[in-house]
């Protein structure tokens, strides 16, 4: 008699959970959030504008309404940080006694004044003819050493573009100086003066503390910035609403916060975050990631562009970097018996694993993946004024968000822990 009773109780609980999730995550609830974030009133949520501040205030109100805690007992869900923008106003250099033309020098630094020579301890790097300049820039961006970089004259035409490297960055004593030339001088001097401006930004972060594994974190994230206002299109529309990119992901984060705070069964601590400044270099997620010991982050569900059908149709999405960990397999197992399917990223040539806000923690070994449905080879409204709520499928969005919630359940319960990213294999 006891066994059938237990089975009945389990089945009843399962039906209750399904009813609860449908009551919380449904097309109408999803649309109510998406409509605000992607409205013309938000004016495309451009970085460094009052518009993105309004979006942050709205998300903060939703986190408060859900009952999330603030990060580290803060008085606000806003996580402020600053970027520094530097503009070189004067530069002088000599190489083995010969003056170097000012247009053959690019300074990447947040210092107001630079004065250095061959005794200053700078490492020397070379960009040779035929090198991949993008790969070199990526390497330099991840290093923290002072560099003098000699750039071959074959790059003369694009050399001025290097001024974008480090144009906006976190304040740092580190300097990188590019000089157009092929031979490293024995003796040199470089002095420069710069105008430096601090620019304030903010992520929005809410916490649902875990019951038994408080120091083990599972992150749900999306970015809430977009491209703001630009030139009018042929219809006279100048607002890049970013309904899919990535108001859809931010909407998902809010929906998941609403669901899990009602469920209150998470053993691990859940972190809900919407990032700023993804569109200009992923600075929000970089700053956020610095607040964690990556060893304590068990998984990251980054959600980006889930408003349109995937290439497989409804009830499906893909996971970037699927092959890097077994997290995808865990999600599939938890969705067994449902009509939803997670697929590996079908656009590996686009390197999407490195192009969203999961990348910083993934490079530190965290099983951090982006979930998306965007058809990156044919997404009609990507980065256009046409990315509006009218182009999205609210019913399918709700199905995707519910599937993320259900697929995460053993991870947030602490019974499944995804394997780590092999950082030696990252490119």
N, C-alpha and C positions, 0 to 999 in steps of 0.2 A: 504493500500500500504506500510506503514512503517514497519509493522511486518514482511512480507516476506523479505524486504530488510535487516532487522536486522539479520534474520535467515541466509540469504545468506552470509552476512559479517562474521558471526560467523563460518559458515561452511568453508568459504574460509580461515579464520585464522587458523582453525584446520588443514586443509590440508597443509597450509604453514608451521605450526609447525612440522607436521609429515615429510614434505620434508626436513626441516632444520635439524632435528635430524638424519635422514638417511644420510644426507650429511656430518655430523660431526662424528657420531658414526656408523661405519660400519666395516665389517670384515677386510678390507684392512688397515684402520686407526688403528684398534686395534692391528693387527699383527705387524705394523711398530713399535709400542711402546714395545709390548711384546717381540719382537725379540731382541731388544737391551738389555732389562733388564735381560733376561734369557740366553743371549749369553755366550759362553765359555769365552769370553773376560772379563766378569764380575766375573768369577771364583767363582760363588756361593754366592757372596755378604756376605761373612763371617764377623761377628762383629769383630771390632778392626783390620781390615785389610785395606790396600789401595784400595782393590776391592770395598768395600762398599762405600768408598769415591767417587769412580768413578760413582757408581750408583746414589749417592746423587747429584753429579754435573749434571748428565743427567736429573734427575727429576727437579732440580732447573731450568735448561734451558727450560724445557717444561712448567713449571709454568710461567716463564718470557714470553715465547712465547704466552701463553694463555692470558696474560695481568693481572694476579692476582697482588694484593698488597701484601706487606710483612707484617708480624705480628708486630704490635706496631711500625710501621715506621722504622723497621730495614733496614740496608743496604743490607741484604741478606735474602733469603728464608730459609737458614739453621738455625735451632734452636739448638745451642750447649748446651751440658750439660756434666757432668762428673760422672763416677762411681769410686768408690774407691775399690781396691782389697787389702785385708790385709792377711798377712801370719804370724802366730805365730812362733816366733823364740825361745822364752824361756818362761816357765811358772812354777811357784812354788805355792803350796797351802798347808795349814794345816787345819785340821778339828778337833776341840777339842784336839789340841796338837799333832795330828798324821799327818805325812806327807802324802799327797794324790799323788799317782803315776801320772806322767805327762800324760800318755795315758788314764787317767780317767777324763781328763779335755779338754773341747773344748771351745774356745773363739770365739764369734761372735761379732765383734766390728771393727770400723774403727779407733780406738784410737791407737796411737803409744805406749803408756804406760798405764797400768792399775794397780792400787793399791787400794784394797778395803778390807773391813772386815764387821763384823756384824753391825757396826754403820754407814755404808755408805748409808743406805736407800734403798737397793735393795729389791724388792718384791721376795718372794719365791714361786716357782711353783713346782709341782710334776708330773712326768710321771710314772704312776703306771703300774704294770704288767697287760697286757690285754688292755691298752689304745691304741687308734689309734694315732700313733706318727705323722702321716701326719696332722691330725686335730689340734694337739697341735702346730705343726710348723706353720700352717696357722694362728692360733690365735696369736702366738707370733709375726709373721710377720706383723700383722695389728696393734698391740699395740705399744706404744712408751715409755714404762716403762723399767727401768733397772731391769733385772731379774737374780736371781740365780735359775737354774732349776736342780732339783734332778731327775736323770733318773734311773729307776729301773734296776737292774743288768740282768734282763731277756732280756734287749736290748744290752747286751755286744757286740754281733757280729756286730751289725749295728751301734753301738755308734760312731765309727770313721767317718761315713758318715755325722754326724751332722756338720762337719767342712765345708760342702757346704752351710750350712745355713748362709746367710749374707756374704759369701765369696766375692761376688761382690754386692755392694749396694751404695746408695747415702751417702755422708759424713754425719755423725750424731754423736752426743756425747753419744748416747745410747749404752749400753753394755748388752749382754746376755751371761751368763756363764753357761755351762752345766757341771755337775759333776755326774759321775756314782756312784750311791749309793742310799740307801733307807731311810736314816734318816737324817733329817736336823740338822746340827751341831749347838750347842749353840754359840760357838766361832770359828771363822775361819778367815784366811787371804789368799788373792790371789793376786799375782803380775804377770804381764806378759809384755813382750816386743814384738812388732810386726813390720814387714816391711810393709809399706803402699805405694801403687802405685796408682796414679791418671790415669784414662783412659778416654779419650775424645770420645764423641759420638755426633750424630746430627740427629734430625728429619728434615724433609723438610715440610715447612708450607707456604701456600698461602691463601690469603683472598679475597673474593668478597664482599665488603661492602653492607649492605642492604639499601633499599631506605627509608623506614619509621620505621623500627624496627632494627636499627643498633646494639642495645645492646642485641638482641636475636639471639642466634647462632644455626646453623645447621651444623653438622660436617660430612664430608665424608672422610673415612680413610681406609688405608690398611698398611701392613708392608712390607718394602723392603729388609730386611735382610733375609739371609737363612743360610745354614750350611757350606758354603765355600768349601774347598778342603779337601778330606779325603783319605782313603785307596782306591786303584783302585779296581773296581769290576772285574768280570770274563772277561769283554770286555776291561779291561784296562782303564776304565773311572773313574777318580778320582774327577770330578767336580759335586757337588750337585747344579744343575742349579736353582732349585726352580721355575720352570716356572709356575706351578700351585700355589705353596706355597712360596711366595705370590706375585710373579711378576704379576699374574693375577689381584689381588686386587689393586696393585699400578697402573697398566695399567688402571683399571677402574676409579681410582681417577683422573688420568690425563685426561681421556676421558670426565669425568663429568665436570672437570674444563673448558675444551674447550667448552663444550656445554653451560654451564650456563653463561660463560662470553660473549658468543655470544647472548644469550637470554636477559640478563640484565633486568630481571623482578622480581628479588628476593627482597621481602620486608625485610626478615631477612638476617642477615649476614651469608654467607656461608664460612666455613673453610675447606680447602682441606689439608690433612696431610698424609704423608707416614712416618711410624714409624720405628725406628731402634730397635735392641735388643729385639724383640719379642721372638725370639727363645731361648734366655738365661734367660727369666724371665719377659718379658713385660716392661722393664725399660723405653723405649721410650714413651709409652703411659702413664706410671705413671708420668713421668716428664711433659709431655704435659698437662695432666689433672690438674696439680697443677696451671696452668696459668689461670684457669677459676673459676669463681664462678659457681658451678654446677646449681644453681637456674636460671642462664641465658642461660643454654644450653637446647634447646627445643627438640633436637633429635640428635642421632648419628647413621649414617649408616656405620658400619664397614664391609669391604668387604674382604672376605678371601676364597681363593680357589674356583674360579668360572669357571675354564677352562675346566672342564669335565662335562658330563651330570649328573644330579641328579638321584636318584633312580626312579623318575617318568619320566625320559627322558628329551628331550629338552624343552625349554620354561618354565622352572620351577626352583625354588630355595627354600631353607628353611630359616627360621628366628629363630635364637637361642633365648631362653627366650620368645618365642611368647606369652605365657600366662601371662607374667609379666606386660604388658601394652596393650593398644589398638592400638599401632602403626601398627601392622600387619593388623588390620582391616582397618585402614586408607589407607594403601598401596593397599590393595585389592580393596577398593572402587574406588581409582583413576585409577585402571587398568581394571575396569569393561568394558566388551565389547572387550577386547583384548584377544589373546590366551594364555597370560602368567598367571601363577599361583604361588603365594607364599604359602608355607606350613609351619606348625609348625615343629620344629626340630624333626626328627624321631630317634635321637640318645640320648635321655635324660640321659641314663645311663652313657654317656661319659662326662657329665657336661660341654658341649661346651660353655655355657653361661659365664663360668668363665675362659675359657682357651684361650681367644683372647683379643684383645686390647680394646674391649668395656667394659671390666669388671670393670676397675677402676671407670669410671663415673657411670656405672650402680649401683655399690655399694653405690654411693652417691645420688641415686634416679633418675638419668637421664634416659629417655627412650633410652637406648643405646643398640643396637642389632647388631649381626653379620649376614650378608647374605652370604650364601654359597651353593654350589652344591655338595661338596665333600662327597663321599660315605665312611664315616668314618669306616665302618665295612669291606670294601673291596677295598679301594683305592690303586691300585696296585703299584703306584710309589711314594706314600707318604714317604717323608724323605729318598729317594733313589737317586742314580745317574741317574735313568731313568726319573726323573721329568723334561722333556724337552719339548720344544715348539711343537715338532712333535706329542706329545700325547694329545694336546689340540684341542678344536673345536672353531676356531675363529668366525664362524658364530653364534654359540650359545652364545659365550661370548659377542658378540655385542648385541644380543637380550637381554641378562640379564642386561647389562649396560644401554641400552635404557629403559628397564622396571624400573630399579632403578630411572632413571631420571624422568620418567613420574609418577611413583608412589609417588615421593617426592613433586610433584608440589604444593599441597595445604599446605603442611608443610612449604615449603620455602616462600609461599605467605602469611603465617601467618593466614590463614583461618581455619587451623586445627592445634591443639596442642595435641600431644599424652599425655596420662596419665602417671604419674610418677611411677617408680618402688617402690613398698612397701619395704623399706629397712628392716623392721622388719621381713620380710619373707625370706631374703637372708640367705643362708647356706654357 
